C-alpha cells in the first residue's frame, strides 16, 4: 500500500468527524458558514442513503460551476475505489 493511502486510512476517522461537524454548521447557518472557505472551491451538501445500511447520510463536497451545471468529482482522494456517497447514489438515486 502506498504512503498516500496509508495516510488516508489513518486520518479518515478524524476527517469523518470534521465533515459531520461541517455539515451541521452548514445546515444551522443555511450555508452562511461552510459554503465558502477561503482558498478552496465552494462546498455543497449531498444527502444520500446507505446502499447496505439504509442510513441517511450527508457528505460535504467541493464543487465547481460549469455554466448552468454543477460539477462534483467522486475521487476519494485518488484511491482506486469510489467514495461511499457515490456508490450510495448509484444504488438509491
Secondary structure as GFF3:
##gff-version 3
##sequence-region A 1 93
A	DSSP	alpha_helix	3	28	.	.	.	ID=ss1
A	DSSP	beta_strand	43	49	.	.	.	ID=ss2
A	DSSP	beta_strand	56	62	.	.	.	ID=ss3
A	DSSP	beta_strand	64	66	.	.	.	ID=ss4
A	DSSP	beta_strand	69	71	.	.	.	ID=ss5
A	DSSP	three_ten_helix	76	78	.	.	.	ID=ss6
A	DSSP	alpha_helix	84	91	.	.	.	ID=ss7
###
